[in-house]
Amino acid sequence: MRVQLTKRQVETYQPQERPYEVRDAQVRGLILRVQPSGHKAWIVSWAHGKRRTIGPTTAIPLDLARAQATHAIAEYLQSGLPRIGQGKSHAPTLQDFIDQRYRAWATLELKRGHMYANLLEQVFAEHLDDPLTGFNTAWADQWLQLRLSTPTGKTKSPPTRSTAARDLACLRAALSKAVSWGLIATNPLFGMRIKGGQSRKVVRYLSLDEEARLRTVMAARDRHMIAARVSGNRWRALRQEDLYPAESLQVTPSMSCRIYARFFACNLAPLPSLHTDDGITGLGSAVTTQSHISCSTQRPHAHKVVRLTPKRRRYACK
């Protein structure tokens, strides 16, 4: 029978010789089952012959039972099987996996491996109690959207896409290790394409002010190095040692690498305007004498800043 259940009605139902059920008229699928022993329990049914027990009425009130039944019906309509109808997973939770297996292995086998374990605990703190099989690509997409829109406690701003992609890659690598250990059958994030941020390529022209500052700094450095070379030559002359070249340099086979490097170390100001017949070069082995270098003080072209790596740059003419 179907009844508009209330808290008082649930308490007044008495046991009979056989178990009987009372269906709630407000939430379709919610059932109150009364046993001959007097035990009362909530049951949710989402299809014919498909039902699961929510819990006893002494622990779960009517409002909570209705909410859980509504949620189970919604999951059934969306995915075909509510979570309450899934069998209990034997896969360990993410927290158990980190504490029992992954942290010790990562600390021993990976460089700064303990940092990866700490990262998993910090970034995925809300999912530490989820089984390893509970992660999938749909969950990862939702987590990524939430991650990119939630400010962090340290910077007070959302992380970049590259940071979020590295976090997901760390989780995927940990799940792959769980597969190799036989804890789960397959990696639920295997094959997922994690798109990072755009390349940080920087190609632009130096402004006149930037070029002037660059030349000023390099000229000041050269003057300091030249003064040091003059002082060093005085010291070396007193001891009858080979002097460093004063203004020009003629490379000979017997010249030491130290003298060669000393000369070019104090002649960096012309570097932004270097020209050779083969194109743009640095002060390397291809330049053997100063006559090969065109040290023009004019600004023939706007200079281009080309980022080779995040920590290294070279200045060249267009």
KESE-126646 format. One line per 4 residues: number of its first residue (from 1); for each residue z, x, y of N, C-alpha, C. Coordinates in steps of 0.1 Angstrom, whole numbers. Layout:
N
NUM = Z:X:Y:Z:X:Y:Z:X:Y ~ ...
END
This chain:
318
1 = 0:8:-12:0:0:0:0:9:12 ~ -5:3:23:-6:10:36:3:4:46 ~ 12:13:52:23:8:61:23:17:73 ~ 26:11:85:29:19:97:43:25:95
5 = 43:37:90:56:43:87:64:47:100 ~ 77:46:99:86:50:109:97:58:103 ~ 105:65:111:116:74:105:126:65:98 ~ 129:54:103:139:45:96:134:40:83
9 = 121:36:83:115:31:70:115:42:59 ~ 112:54:63:112:65:53:126:66:47 ~ 136:64:55:150:66:49:154:54:40 ~ 148:42:43:152:30:36:145:28:22
13 = 134:35:20:127:34:7:136:39:-4 ~ 138:30:-14:147:33:-26:139:37:-38 ~ 145:45:-47:138:49:-59:136:37:-69 ~ 126:37:-77:124:27:-87:122:33:-101
17 = 119:25:-110:118:31:-124:106:41:-125 ~ 96:38:-118:84:47:-118:82:52:-103 ~ 75:64:-103:72:69:-89:62:60:-82 ~ 63:59:-70:54:50:-62:51:57:-49
21 = 40:53:-43:35:60:-31:33:49:-20 ~ 35:54:-7:33:45:4:24:53:14 ~ 12:47:17:3:54:26:5:50:40 ~ 4:60:49:6:58:63:-6:52:69
25 = -4:41:77:-15:34:83:-20:42:96 ~ -12:50:102:-16:57:114:-24:69:111 ~ -21:77:101:-28:89:98:-34:87:84 ~ -47:86:83:-54:84:71:-53:97:62
29 = -48:96:50:-46:107:41:-31:111:39 ~ -22:106:48:-8:110:46:-1:100:37 ~ 6:105:27:12:97:17:27:100:15 ~ 35:90:14:49:92:11:51:89:-4
33 = 56:98:-12:58:96:-26:73:97:-29 ~ 77:86:-36:92:85:-39:93:86:-54 ~ 102:95:-59:104:97:-73:116:89:-78 ~ 116:86:-91:128:79:-96:141:86:-94
37 = 141:99:-92:153:106:-89:158:104:-74 ~ 150:98:-66:153:97:-52:146:107:-43 ~ 140:117:-49:133:127:-41:121:121:-34 ~ 119:124:-21:108:119:-13:100:131:-8
41 = 87:130:-9:79:142:-4:66:136:3 ~ 61:145:12:49:141:19:37:147:11 ~ 26:140:10:14:144:3:2:141:13 ~ -8:151:13:-20:148:20:-31:148:11
45 = -40:138:12:-52:136:4:-64:136:13 ~ -73:145:10:-85:146:19:-98:141:12 ~ -97:139:-2:-109:133:-9:-103:127:-22 ~ -112:120:-29:-107:113:-41:-103:124:-51
49 = -90:124:-55:-85:133:-65:-82:147:-59 ~ -83:149:-46:-80:161:-39:-68:159:-30 ~ -57:165:-34:-44:163:-27:-35:175:-29 ~ -26:177:-19:-16:188:-20:-3:182:-14
53 = 8:188:-19:21:184:-14:24:192:-1 ~ 28:185:9:32:192:22:46:197:21 ~ 55:188:17:69:192:16:78:180:15 ~ 91:182:13:101:171:12:103:165:26
57 = 107:153:25:110:146:38:123:151:45 ~ 132:157:37:144:162:42:141:174:51 ~ 130:182:49:127:194:56:116:191:66 ~ 107:182:64:96:179:73:97:165:78
61 = 99:163:91:100:150:96:86:143:97 ~ 86:130:100:74:122:100:63:128:110 ~ 67:131:122:58:136:132:51:149:127 ~ 59:158:122:53:171:117:44:169:105
65 = 47:159:96:39:156:84:26:150:89 ~ 26:142:99:14:136:104:5:147:111 ~ 11:156:118:3:167:124:-3:176:113 ~ 4:179:103:-2:188:93:-13:181:85
69 = -11:168:83:-21:160:76:-34:159:84 ~ -32:157:97:-44:156:106:-51:169:106 ~ -44:180:106:-50:193:106:-57:196:93 ~ -52:192:82:-58:194:69:-71:186:68
73 = -71:174:73:-83:165:73:-94:171:82 ~ -90:177:93:-100:183:102:-106:195:96 ~ -98:204:89:-103:215:82:-113:211:71 ~ -110:200:64:-118:195:53:-132:191:59
77 = -132:184:71:-144:180:77:-153:191:82 ~ -146:202:86:-153:214:92:-158:223:81 ~ -150:227:71:-153:237:62:-155:232:47 ~ -151:220:45:-152:214:31:-140:216:23
81 = -130:225:27:-118:227:20:-107:231:29 ~ -96:223:30:-86:228:39:-78:240:34 ~ -71:246:43:-64:258:39:-53:255:29 ~ -47:243:30:-37:240:21:-42:238:7
85 = -55:235:6:-61:233:-8:-66:246:-14 ~ -65:257:-7:-69:270:-13:-58:276:-21 ~ -62:282:-32:-52:288:-41:-45:300:-33 ~ -33:303:-38:-26:314:-32:-32:327:-34
89 = -34:335:-24:-41:348:-25:-31:358:-30 ~ -36:366:-39:-28:377:-44:-31:390:-36 ~ -39:389:-26:-42:401:-18:-30:403:-9 ~ -26:416:-7:-15:419:2:-18:415:17
93 = -7:413:24:-9:411:39:-13:424:46 ~ -18:422:58:-21:434:65:-9:443:68 ~ 2:438:70:14:446:73:18:453:60 ~ 18:446:48:22:453:36:12:464:32
97 = -1:461:35:-11:471:32:-9:484:40 ~ -5:482:53:-3:494:62:9:501:58 ~ 20:494:55:33:501:52:33:507:38 ~ 27:501:28:28:505:15:17:516:11
101 = 5:515:17:-6:523:12:-13:531:24 ~ -17:524:34:-26:529:43:-20:540:52 ~ -8:538:57:-2:547:67:0:561:60 ~ 5:561:48:8:574:41:-6:581:38
105 = -16:574:34:-29:580:31:-35:585:44 ~ -35:577:55:-42:581:67:-35:594:73 ~ -22:594:73:-14:605:78:-18:618:71 ~ -20:617:58:-23:629:50:-38:633:51
109 = -47:624:51:-61:627:49:-69:627:62 ~ -64:620:73:-72:618:85:-65:626:96 ~ -73:631:105:-68:638:117:-62:627:126 ~ -50:629:130:-43:619:138:-43:605:131
113 = -41:605:118:-42:593:110:-31:583:113 ~ -19:588:117:-8:579:120:-12:570:132 ~ -21:575:141:-25:568:153:-33:556:149 ~ -41:557:138:-49:546:133:-40:535:128
117 = -30:538:120:-20:528:115:-13:521:127 ~ -9:529:136:-2:523:148:-12:514:156 ~ -24:518:157:-34:510:164:-36:496:157 ~ -37:496:144:-38:483:136:-26:474:139
121 = -14:480:139:-2:472:141:-1:466:156 ~ -6:474:165:-5:470:179:-16:460:183 ~ -28:463:179:-40:454:183:-40:441:175 ~ -37:442:162:-37:430:154:-23:425:150
125 = -14:425:160:0:422:158:1:407:153 ~ -7:398:158:-6:384:155:-12:381:141 ~ -18:391:135:-24:388:121:-19:397:111 ~ -7:403:113:-1:412:103:3:404:91
129 = 6:391:92:11:383:80:-1:377:73 ~ -13:379:78:-25:373:71:-29:382:59 ~ -33:376:48:-38:384:37:-51:391:41 ~ -54:402:34:-66:409:37:-79:401:35
133 = -78:391:26:-90:383:23:-92:372:34 ~ -82:371:43:-83:361:54:-92:365:65 ~ -96:378:66:-105:382:77:-119:380:73 ~ -127:376:82:-142:373:80:-149:375:93
137 = -162:374:93:-170:376:105:-168:366:115 ~ -166:353:111:-163:342:120:-150:345:128 ~ -140:349:120:-127:353:127:-129:365:136 ~ -137:374:132:-139:386:141:-146:382:154
141 = -155:373:154:-162:369:166:-152:362:175 ~ -144:353:170:-134:347:178:-123:357:184 ~ -119:366:175:-110:376:180:-116:385:191 ~ -128:388:190:-135:397:200:-136:389:213
145 = -139:376:213:-140:369:225:-126:368:232 ~ -115:366:224:-102:365:229:-97:379:235 ~ -101:389:227:-97:403:232:-103:407:245 ~ -116:403:247:-123:407:259:-119:398:271
149 = -111:388:269:-107:379:280:-92:379:282 ~ -84:388:275:-70:388:276:-66:402:282 ~ -59:402:294:-55:414:300:-45:421:291 ~ -45:434:291:-35:442:283:-23:445:292
153 = -12:448:285:1:450:292:1:463:300 ~ -8:473:296:-8:486:302:-16:486:315 ~ -29:481:313:-38:482:325:-39:469:333 ~ -33:458:328:-33:445:335:-47:440:336
157 = -57:445:328:-70:440:328:-76:440:314 ~ -86:432:311:-91:431:297:-97:445:293 ~ -97:448:280:-103:461:276:-118:460:277 ~ -125:471:276:-139:471:276:-145:467:262
161 = -157:464:262:-163:460:249:-163:472:240 ~ -165:484:245:-165:496:236:-151:497:229 ~ -140:495:237:-127:496:231:-125:486:221 ~ -128:473:223:-127:462:213:-135:465:201
165 = -147:471:203:-156:474:191:-149:485:183 ~ -143:495:189:-136:505:181:-124:500:174 ~ -117:490:179:-106:484:172:-111:476:160 ~ -122:469:161:-127:462:149:-132:472:139
169 = -138:483:143:-143:493:134:-132:499:127 ~ -120:501:133:-109:507:126:-104:497:116 ~ -103:484:118:-99:474:108:-109:474:97 ~ -122:474:100:-132:474:89:-131:486:80
173 = -128:498:86:-127:510:78:-114:509:69 ~ -103:503:74:-91:501:66:-94:492:54 ~ -102:481:57:-105:471:46:-114:478:36 ~ -123:487:40:-131:494:30:-122:502:21
177 = -112:508:26:-103:516:18:-95:507:8 ~ -92:495:13:-85:486:4:-94:482:-8 ~ -107:481:-5:-117:478:-16:-117:490:-26 ~ -117:502:-21:-118:513:-30:-105:515:-39
181 = -94:510:-34:-81:510:-41:-80:498:-50 ~ -89:488:-50:-89:477:-59:-80:466:-54 ~ -76:466:-41:-67:456:-36:-74:443:-33 ~ -87:444:-29:-95:432:-27:-109:435:-33
185 = -116:425:-36:-129:427:-43:-140:432:-33 ~ -141:426:-22:-152:430:-12:-145:431:2 ~ -152:439:10:-148:440:24:-153:427:32 ~ -144:419:37:-149:407:43:-156:410:56
189 = -155:422:62:-162:425:74:-174:434:72 ~ -177:436:59:-188:445:56:-202:439:61 ~ -210:447:67:-223:442:72:-222:436:86 ~ -210:435:91:-209:429:105:-213:439:115
193 = -222:435:124:-227:444:135:-217:443:146 ~ -211:454:149:-202:455:160:-209:462:172 ~ -212:454:182:-219:459:193:-210:464:204 ~ -211:477:207:-203:483:217:-209:481:231
197 = -203:489:240:-208:488:254:-221:495:256 ~ -227:493:267:-239:499:270:-237:514:273 ~ -248:522:271:-247:536:273:-244:539:287 ~ -236:549:289:-231:553:302:-241:564:308
201 = -254:562:307:-263:572:312:-263:570:328 ~ -262:582:334:-262:582:349:-273:591:353 ~ -283:585:359:-294:593:365:-296:588:379 ~ -293:597:389:-294:593:403:-297:605:411
205 = -300:604:423:-303:615:432:-291:618:441 ~ -289:631:443:-278:635:452:-282:631:467 ~ -272:626:474:-275:623:488:-274:636:496 ~ -279:635:508:-279:647:517:-265:653:519
209 = -255:643:520:-241:647:522:-236:654:509 ~ -239:648:497:-235:654:485:-241:668:483 ~ -253:669:486:-260:682:484:-253:692:493 ~ -251:688:506:-244:698:515:-231:702:510
213 = -223:693:505:-209:696:500:-211:705:488 ~ -221:702:479:-223:711:467:-226:725:471 ~ -235:727:481:-239:740:485:-228:747:492 ~ -220:740:500:-209:746:507:-198:752:497
217 = -195:744:487:-185:748:477:-190:760:469 ~ -203:760:465:-209:771:457:-210:783:465 ~ -214:782:478:-215:794:487:-201:800:489 ~ -191:792:491:-177:797:493:-173:804:480
221 = -176:799:469:-173:806:456:-180:819:455 ~ -193:819:459:-200:832:458:-194:842:467 ~ -190:838:479:-185:848:489:-172:854:483 ~ -164:845:477:-151:850:471:-154:860:459
225 = -164:857:451:-168:866:440:-174:879:445 ~ -182:878:456:-188:890:461:-177:899:467 ~ -167:893:474:-156:902:479:-148:908:468 ~ -146:901:457:-139:906:446:-147:917:439
229 = -161:916:439:-169:926:433:-168:939:442 ~ -169:937:455:-168:949:464:-154:956:462 ~ -144:948:461:-130:954:459:-130:961:445 ~ -136:955:435:-136:961:422:-144:974:422
233 = -155:974:429:-163:987:430:-156:998:436 ~ -148:995:446:-139:1006:452:-130:1011:441 ~ -124:1002:434:-114:1006:423:-122:1014:413 ~ -134:1010:409:-141:1017:398:-147:1031:403
237 = -150:1032:417:-155:1044:422:-144:1055:422 ~ -132:1051:425:-121:1061:424:-119:1067:410 ~ -123:1059:400:-121:1063:387:-134:1068:380 ~ -144:1069:388:-157:1074:384:-162:1065:372
241 = -162:1052:374:-167:1043:364:-180:1036:369 ~ -188:1030:360:-200:1024:365:-196:1012:374 ~ -204:1011:385:-202:1001:395:-209:988:392 ~ -204:977:397:-211:965:396:-222:965:406
245 = -234:958:403:-245:958:412:-241:951:425 ~ -246:956:436:-242:951:449:-251:940:453 ~ -264:941:454:-272:930:459:-283:926:449 ~ -289:935:443:-300:932:434:-297:938:420
249 = -303:932:410:-300:936:396:-313:939:389 ~ -314:951:383:-326:954:374:-320:955:360 ~ -324:946:352:-319:946:338:-325:958:330 ~ -316:965:323:-320:976:314:-314:974:301
253 = -320:979:290:-315:977:277:-301:982:275 ~ -297:992:283:-284:998:281:-273:991:289 ~ -277:981:297:-267:974:306:-258:966:297 ~ -245:966:300:-236:958:293:-236:944:297
257 = -233:935:288:-233:921:290:-223:917:301 ~ -212:925:302:-202:923:312:-208:924:326 ~ -215:935:329:-221:937:342:-232:926:345 ~ -240:923:335:-250:912:336:-244:899:340
261 = -233:895:333:-226:883:337:-219:883:350 ~ -214:895:354:-207:897:366:-216:894:378 ~ -229:899:377:-238:897:388:-242:882:390 ~ -245:876:379:-250:862:380:-238:852:383
265 = -225:857:380:-214:848:383:-212:846:398 ~ -216:855:406:-214:854:421:-227:850:427 ~ -237:844:420:-249:840:426:-253:826:421 ~ -244:817:423:-246:803:418:-251:794:429
269 = -250:798:441:-254:789:452:-269:785:451 ~ -278:794:447:-292:790:446:-295:781:433 ~ -285:778:425:-288:772:412:-294:758:414 ~ -290:749:424:-297:736:425:-312:737:428
273 = -317:749:433:-331:750:437:-339:759:428 ~ -335:761:416:-341:770:407:-355:765:403 ~ -365:773:404:-379:769:399:-384:781:391 ~ -391:778:380:-398:787:372:-411:782:369
277 = -420:790:364:-433:785:360:-433:775:349 ~ -423:776:340:-422:767:329:-414:754:332 ~ -409:753:344:-401:741:347:-387:745:352 ~ -377:737:349:-363:739:354:-356:746:343
281 = -349:757:346:-341:765:337:-327:768:343 ~ -318:773:335:-306:777:340:-306:793:341 ~ -295:798:344:-294:813:345:-291:818:331 ~ -301:818:323:-299:822:309:-307:834:306
285 = -310:836:293:-317:848:289:-332:848:293 ~ -337:836:297:-351:836:301:-353:843:315 ~ -342:844:323:-343:850:336:-338:864:335 ~ -347:874:337:-344:888:334:-341:896:347
289 = -348:892:358:-346:899:371:-345:888:382 ~ -339:892:393:-337:883:404:-351:879:410 ~ -361:887:408:-374:884:414:-380:872:407 ~ -375:868:396:-381:856:389:-376:843:395
293 = -366:844:404:-359:832:408:-363:829:423 ~ -367:817:425:-370:813:439:-358:807:445 ~ -351:814:454:-338:809:460:-341:803:473 ~ -348:792:473:-352:785:485:-340:779:492
297 = -339:780:504:-328:774:511:-332:760:517 ~ -345:757:516:-349:744:520:-347:734:509 ~ -348:721:512:-345:711:503:-359:705:499 ~ -365:711:489:-379:707:485:-379:693:479
301 = -369:690:471:-369:677:464:-354:672:464 ~ -353:659:462:-340:654:460:-335:658:446 ~ -323:661:445:-317:666:432:-313:654:423 ~ -315:656:411:-312:646:401:-300:650:393
305 = -291:641:391:-279:643:382:-281:638:369 ~ -282:646:359:-285:642:345:-272:644:337 ~ -267:634:331:-255:635:323:-259:638:309 ~ -256:650:304:-259:654:291:-248:649:281
309 = -236:651:285:-225:646:277:-214:641:287 ~ -204:633:283:-195:628:292:-187:639:300 ~ -187:651:295:-179:662:301:-188:673:307 ~ -201:672:305:-210:683:310:-221:677:318
313 = -224:684:329:-236:680:337:-244:692:341 ~ -256:689:344:-264:700:350:-272:694:361 ~ -274:702:372:-281:698:383:-295:704:383 ~ -305:696:385:-319:700:384:-327:693:395
317 = -339:699:398:-348:693:407:-357:683:400 ~ -361:673:407:-369:663:401:-383:669:398
END
